[in-house]
Amino acid sequence: MIAPPEVTRVSHSRVACDGAHDGLPAALGHPRVWLEIDDHGYVDCGYCDRRFVLIGGAADGADQSSLPDISEGASH
């Protein structure tokens, strides 16, 4: 497996992603989606593959390239 293109550590289990990052405005990203981090401690955005890792969760500090993609928690 390869590491996700971007990893963002978050403090809440429910996060929103719109593809905006590093100077890319939301208008050039993707539709805003809400994602729920479950017991795995992380979730991946189904649009841009950004990984959200819950601080203190099961995946915090883990080698992200060894973890499978989890995007089932995505909701609009």
Wavefront OBJ file of the C-alpha trace (Angstrom):
o trace
v 0.000 0.000 0.000
v 1.041 3.597 -0.449
v 0.456 6.462 1.948
v -2.539 8.755 1.329
v -1.668 11.985 -0.516
v -2.474 14.147 2.509
v -3.065 13.361 6.187
v -4.894 15.798 8.449
v -5.028 15.195 12.207
v -8.346 16.297 13.719
v -9.807 16.534 17.210
v -13.428 15.614 16.348
v -14.790 12.397 14.853
v -17.099 14.225 12.418
v -15.241 16.224 9.773
v -16.055 18.031 6.539
v -13.954 17.949 3.395
v -14.324 20.190 0.342
v -10.962 19.567 -1.301
v -9.502 22.941 -0.292
v -5.881 22.781 0.831
v -2.480 24.454 0.456
v -3.692 27.456 -1.525
v -6.385 25.573 -3.461
v -9.669 27.361 -2.709
v -12.822 25.358 -1.982
v -14.326 26.582 -5.262
v -11.718 24.506 -7.122
v -12.006 21.477 -4.850
v -15.032 19.166 -4.719
v -18.529 19.216 -3.173
v -18.417 19.400 0.632
v -18.908 15.991 2.227
v -19.206 15.057 5.881
v -17.169 12.108 7.099
v -17.445 10.142 10.351
v -14.354 8.605 11.918
v -15.179 5.208 13.440
v -13.236 2.846 15.729
v -10.430 2.567 13.144
v -9.441 6.125 14.104
v -9.407 7.521 10.569
v -11.466 8.020 7.422
v -10.539 8.890 3.820
v -12.351 11.374 1.603
v -13.857 9.560 -1.373
v -13.203 12.548 -3.646
v -9.656 13.677 -2.913
v -8.281 10.789 -0.802
v -7.327 13.108 2.064
v -7.075 11.070 5.247
v -8.457 12.442 8.507
v -6.868 10.879 11.582
v -8.448 11.350 15.000
v -5.907 12.693 17.495
v -5.447 10.042 20.173
v -7.374 7.480 18.102
v -6.291 4.016 17.006
v -4.494 5.295 13.874
v -2.789 8.306 15.440
v 0.955 7.749 15.115
v 0.554 4.669 12.907
v 2.331 4.181 9.591
v -0.417 5.528 7.313
v 0.893 3.593 4.300
v 0.100 0.321 6.096
v -3.588 1.159 6.664
v -6.303 0.351 4.091
v -8.575 3.038 2.643
v -11.714 3.653 4.684
v -14.291 5.898 3.026
v -17.501 4.116 3.998
v -18.254 6.831 6.569
v -18.790 9.434 3.861
v -22.133 11.196 3.809
v -23.373 14.253 1.898
l 1 2 3 4 5 6 7 8 9 10 11 12 13 14 15 16 17 18 19 20 21 22 23 24 25 26 27 28 29 30 31 32 33 34 35 36 37 38 39 40 41 42 43 44 45 46 47 48 49 50 51 52 53 54 55 56 57 58 59 60 61 62 63 64 65 66 67 68 69 70 71 72 73 74 75 76
